[in-house]
Amino acid sequence: MSDNETIKLFNTYQYDTVNVNDETLKPFINISRTLINPHSGASNACKFRGQSNTSIVERFACCFMRKGRNNGKKSLALKSVEDAFFLINKMSGKNPLQVLVDAIQNCGPREESGRVGRGGAMKRTSVDVSSHRRVNVALKFLSTGIRNKAYKNFKTLAEVIADELMLAESSNPNSYAVKKRDEAEKIAKSN
């Protein structure tokens, strides 16, 4: 590889143009690890905060390898993400990696309700969410919404991923992840 060639995600999408606008999430959304195919083999999984050293695309793909029939099929998940990124690029003309980062920033709740107990009496109270948990919860909300929409649907998994990411990127209330974020913040504000 010559000096003027840069490594691109799936040999198509550039890492250089992606910006994380939220300063608190910058250390936890890893786009500095440039890989053509985001498959590291969980080399960081056993280390402290190893998730923040893993590529955000790989973490997003790993969220689909849950719940029964897709358990452990990472190549299927990565292929679906690659196809979804192609669809996002064709439909919106944006860098799909930037769309993913913006969707994660928009879907993470800033406040949640926590349980506080004294003498056997439990009470819910509003607590701020750490940046690491915000990224984890956003990935969970996105993957759960995508899995629910894709189950017994005529659309392919890649089409559902593309639709959900584009809705979440624009903070559209039709997105499952945005609805769940609003619901969590509403419950926290009521306490």
Solvent accessible surface area in square Angstrom, and as a share of the most:
residue,aa,sasa,rsa
1,M,159,0.71
2,S,60,0.39
3,D,149,0.77
4,N,130,0.66
5,E,99,0.45
6,T,70,0.40
7,I,64,0.33
8,K,65,0.28
9,L,0,0.00
10,F,24,0.10
11,N,108,0.55
12,T,76,0.44
13,Y,13,0.05
14,Q,73,0.32
15,Y,12,0.05
16,D,104,0.54
17,T,83,0.48
18,V,9,0.05
19,N,95,0.49
20,V,8,0.05
21,N,110,0.57
22,D,29,0.15
23,E,121,0.54
24,T,77,0.45
25,L,1,0.01
26,K,97,0.41
27,P,86,0.54
28,F,40,0.16
29,I,3,0.02
30,N,19,0.10
31,I,32,0.16
32,S,97,0.62
33,R,78,0.28
34,T,54,0.31
35,L,44,0.22
36,I,73,0.37
37,N,86,0.44
38,P,0,0.00
39,H,94,0.42
40,S,28,0.18
41,G,53,0.51
42,A,68,0.53
43,S,65,0.42
44,N,15,0.08
45,A,71,0.55
46,C,136,0.81
47,K,123,0.52
48,F,178,0.74
49,R,109,0.40
50,G,4,0.04
51,Q,87,0.39
52,S,14,0.09
53,N,73,0.38
54,T,20,0.12
55,S,1,0.01
56,I,1,0.01
57,V,1,0.00
58,E,4,0.02
59,R,24,0.09
60,F,0,0.00
61,A,0,0.00
62,C,38,0.23
63,C,10,0.06
64,F,5,0.02
65,M,40,0.18
66,R,117,0.43
67,K,156,0.66
68,G,59,0.57
69,R,152,0.55
70,N,31,0.16
71,N,102,0.53
72,G,55,0.53
73,K,102,0.43
74,K,28,0.12
75,S,89,0.57
76,L,84,0.42
77,A,4,0.03
78,L,10,0.05
79,K,113,0.48
80,S,11,0.07
81,V,0,0.00
82,E,60,0.27
83,D,53,0.27
84,A,0,0.00
85,F,0,0.00
86,F,107,0.45
87,L,52,0.26
88,I,0,0.00
89,N,48,0.25
90,K,139,0.59
91,M,106,0.47
92,S,44,0.29
93,G,61,0.58
94,K,98,0.41
95,N,32,0.17
96,P,0,0.00
97,L,1,0.00
98,Q,37,0.16
99,V,1,0.01
100,L,0,0.00
101,V,0,0.00
102,D,27,0.14
103,A,0,0.00
104,I,1,0.00
105,Q,21,0.09
106,N,39,0.20
107,C,0,0.00
108,G,2,0.02
109,P,0,0.00
110,R,142,0.52
111,E,52,0.23
112,E,30,0.14
113,S,29,0.19
114,G,18,0.17
115,R,152,0.56
116,V,74,0.43
117,G,42,0.41
118,R,203,0.74
119,G,93,0.89
120,G,79,0.76
121,A,68,0.53
122,M,120,0.54
123,K,143,0.61
124,R,117,0.43
125,T,43,0.25
126,S,42,0.27
127,V,66,0.38
128,D,121,0.63
129,V,21,0.12
130,S,69,0.45
131,S,25,0.16
132,H,30,0.14
133,R,121,0.44
134,R,12,0.04
135,V,0,0.00
136,N,45,0.23
137,V,7,0.04
138,A,0,0.00
139,L,4,0.02
140,K,115,0.49
141,F,19,0.08
142,L,0,0.00
143,S,1,0.01
144,T,34,0.20
145,G,0,0.00
146,I,0,0.00
147,R,46,0.17
148,N,90,0.46
149,K,73,0.31
150,A,19,0.15
151,Y,123,0.47
152,K,175,0.74
153,N,59,0.30
154,F,190,0.79
155,K,77,0.33
156,T,79,0.46
157,L,45,0.22
158,A,10,0.08
159,E,68,0.31
160,V,3,0.02
161,I,0,0.00
162,A,0,0.00
163,D,47,0.24
164,E,0,0.00
165,L,0,0.00
166,M,53,0.24
167,L,48,0.24
168,A,0,0.00
169,E,34,0.15
170,S,76,0.49
171,S,47,0.31
172,N,44,0.23
173,P,91,0.57
174,N,100,0.51
175,S,0,0.00
176,Y,57,0.22
177,A,0,0.00
178,V,2,0.01
179,K,113,0.48
180,K,62,0.26
181,R,44,0.16
182,D,62,0.32
183,E,86,0.39
184,A,23,0.18
185,E,35,0.16
186,K,150,0.64
187,I,83,0.42
188,A,0,0.00
189,K,153,0.65
190,S,90,0.58
191,N,78,0.40
